[in-house]
Structure formats: C-alpha cells, structure tokens
C-alpha cells in the first residue's frame, strides 16, 4: 500500500511537472524568424550608389546587435541576427532585396531600413504581408499613417515637423526675410518644404522669392546655386542631402553669397561640413533632437563615451565622430527595447503593439528631456527640436521649439 502511494505521488509529481512545462511552452508564441535561440530581422541600406555615405547606418546597427549577442547573450536569451542588404538607394533594388528578406530569409521584421524613395517602394508590400516595417530611417510624412499603413513606423521626427520648426525660428528672428529654397526633387524634399510653408502660413507667397530643385543624379549644383543667389534672397533654405549638401555649402561660399542658411538635419553631420570646408558652413542653422557626438559640449557625456568605446571595439575602421552612426545607434537601442518588451510573445502583432506604445523611452543619442513616445494613433516619436547654430567648430544652442 505504501509503495502504491509513493508511486502515485511520483506519477502525480510527474504529471504536475508536465503540466507546468506544457504551460510554459504554451506561453511562448513565435512568429516567422523566431526560435528559442534566435530572432532574425532584416533591413536594406544604401551601401553603394549616390547615398553610400549613409551605409554607416547599417554597419552600426549590425555591430550593435553583435555587441548585445556577445556581451549580454542577446535579448531575453535569444541572439539577434540582423541581415543587412545593399539596395544602392534604388527603389527597384529595394523591392528585390526586401522580398528576399521576407520570402527567402523569413525575417521576423524589417528594421531601420533607409531612404524615403526606397522604403516608399515597399511600404504597401510590407503592410499587405503584415510584416513589421519599423523605425525606418526616413522622416517622410507618410510614415505616420497608422490607419492606412499600420505596420510602418518612423525612427525619428517627420521632415515636415522639422520644416515647421525652422520656419517658426525664422519668423521669430527675420519676419521680413526673402527666402530662396533648394529642394531635392522627391518626397524627402517636398515634405520639408511643405512643413516650412505650412508654418510660414499666408506669408509664404511673399517671403519665398525663388525655388529650384535638383536630382540625386545631378553631377553639380552650380546652376541651382547661381539662380538662388541671383534672386536677391537673404535666407537660404537648403533641403539637400549627402554630397549634394556639401556641394551646396561650398558653391554658396564660392559665390560670396552669405544669407542666413537653414539646413536640414540629415545633412549637418561633421563629414558633410568638412567636405565643404568649415569656413563655408560657419553660421548655418539646423534643428535636431540629437546630441552631436563630435561636439566638445558632449565630450564627457556618458552615452557619448560609451558609443565611442563601442565603435572602437566593434567598428574600428569607422569614424567615431560621424553623427549618422551615433543617431542610428539609438535606433538599434530602441529596437532592442521593443523586442525585449515582447518577452516570449514574439509575434509580429505583439512587436507592432510594443513599437506603437512607447512611453518615455530615453535613448543614448537623444538630447536630455527628449524621449520616444508613440501611440497606436500617432507614430511620431518626438516633436521637440533644438535649434542651433554652427560656430565653425561647434554647435551653439539658440532655442528649442515644439510643434503640434
């Protein structure tokens, strides 16, 4: 009888153990690209082509997850595998590479992919497939359409928001300005200019005296800058990107044109300023939510020091003062926190839920007081930007502006 009781007890314990194990297994929910040991995500980047200078984005993000895997065992015990493919900033190539990531590689999500035109080409595809298309490295206004494209979210403020901030600043210091605009001829340029005009309101028609566009394939901007200078404008809204920005800075300087120059934030990284010559960019004004990793003002900031140590160990051949790398370091940090919040419910639906319910998430490159905050009805993470002026060596804060 005693033996029967012991056997029954053992069987009961075994059954209880199996029930507990079964419950634990039941609590784990996985989407494509997820196992007990790995989470596979993907992105496309312009490692070649006209915006190859932005390839540092992908290299930094891959290195960030390599660091997490090596130093922290990944996230919640799972290694993160980021597959980063070159699309040469060519929309047809972006489509091809994105399909490869989703259909051949079976990634859990798309993260941090770069380029307005490039990502516009796959926005509908990702949303039709129900694939999270998260923290995109583009601030086009179209990334805040949760009802139309619920699976696509931006990594930073919208270009239109930044255009509004710069216009509000201009109205506060030079309300009777005569404005000349250089615009990249795509959604990137149009969104900046539309936000700028929105904030100028009824005064836009009288204040803007000249607008010209350029194509990414244009070899120089000499003709455009000559036209802008001849307009008699005393304010230059420079909506150019990459090497075109450096060309615009340099040509304005060569022409002896010295307007108040408002420059979009993706083009004020140290590498673009130095390519133009620091004398040619002294006095430019920009708006940003980020610390400048190259600024003496942030030299002893703990997050800046940690980033430089990270770069020295994981990307020793990259420039640790490249502002682009520091900004996207925070994109990867935010993505890691979103994945971490999913716990063992690693479904695409839950990943999107966590990405669109961020509350007060501080990230290494953000200015003090700026945090990620999203909701299912509004995907824009922040609207407060610091306006600052380049002194020739460093950036001088000249006011913070928030837009609705």
Helices and strands as residue ranges (DSSP letters): H 2-27, E 29-30, E 38-45, G 52-55, H 56-72, E 79-86, H 91-99, I 100-104, E 109-111, H 116-129, E 133-136, G 141-143, E 152-154, H 159-173, E 179-184, H 187-200, G 201-203, H 204-207, E 208-214, H 222-230, E 235-239, H 243-254, E 260-263, G 265-267, H 270-276, H 278-281, E 285-288, G 296-298, H 302-314, H 323-342, E 345-346, H 348-355, E 384-390, E 395-402
